[in-house]
């Protein structure tokens, strides 16, 4: 299981990228503003394909 986390957005909420293994479909959890660059890096580094976005709670900065 691949789990990558980083703070994103104005409130620095944790964003997660989850996948069963490299080169697989991935779920992105709670992306906020400013998450694009770190997400792109993680997706490229592990050759992941974004398959879904999950928002666990509402913040103005979640995209």
N, C-alpha and C positions, 0 to 999 in steps of 0.2 A: 504494500500500500504506500502510495506517495502522498505526503501531506506537506504542503508549503504554506507558510503564514507570513504576513507582513502587515504593519499598520498602514491604513489608507484613509484619506479624507480629512476634513477639517477637525473632526473629533478623534482622529487616529484610531478608528475602530479596526479590529483585526479582520483582515481579508484572508480567505483560505482558498487554495487550489487543491482539489482532491482527485486522485486517479488510482486505479488499481495497480498501474505500473507505467513506466515510461512508454512513449509511443502509443498511448491509449486516449480514449475520450476522457475529458475532465469536467468536473463540476466546480464552478467558481462561487464561493460563498461570501456574501456581504461586500461586494466591491463598492468603494466610495470614490469621490472625486480624487483625481491624482493616482488612481490605481492602474491606469492603462500601461504606463511604462514598466512597472514591476511585473504586472501580469504578462505582458508581451515577453519579457525576459524569461520568466519561469516557463511559459508555454513553449517558447523556442528552445530553451535549454534542455527540456525533457521531451521535446517533440510531441507535445500534447495538442489535442484538438478540443476546443471548448464546445461542450455539448449542452450545458445548462447553467443557468444562474439561479442561485437560491438566496433570497433575502429573508433573514430570520427575524428582522425587526425593522422598523421604519426610522430613517434619519433623512434629513433634507439633502445630505450629500450622497446618498446611495443612488447608483445609476443602474 
